[in-house]
Amino acid sequence: MTEAAVSRVSVRILEKEYQFACAVEERAALLDAAEYLNSEMRKIRDTGRVVGLDRIAVMAALNMANELLKVRKTDTTVDSELTNRVRNLRERVESALERSQQLEL
């Protein structure tokens, strides 16, 4: 990352300010991520069952990691199903082409 391509970004999470440096093209994604994290941490804090910034952050991280793993598993399942459907379609097309060639002979 060159000096010209670096953007200084300030984000606020649970009323605490954090400073980051990131690539200019990643600035919007960083702000979106910080907003999402702040929202998730507020939800946890507002339940009143978890006390302390570090515990709230760990709980939010675990919840977000769980969401990510569920999405990855779903993507893998969908990919597998699509692969099977494509394979089935290919086999049907190849079979139809073979029959067509046999009729031409």
Summary of the structure (lengths in Angstrom):
residues: 105
radius of gyration: 24.9
end to end distance: 64.6
largest distance: 79.5
contacts: 225
relative contact order: 0.07
helix: 75%
strand: 15%
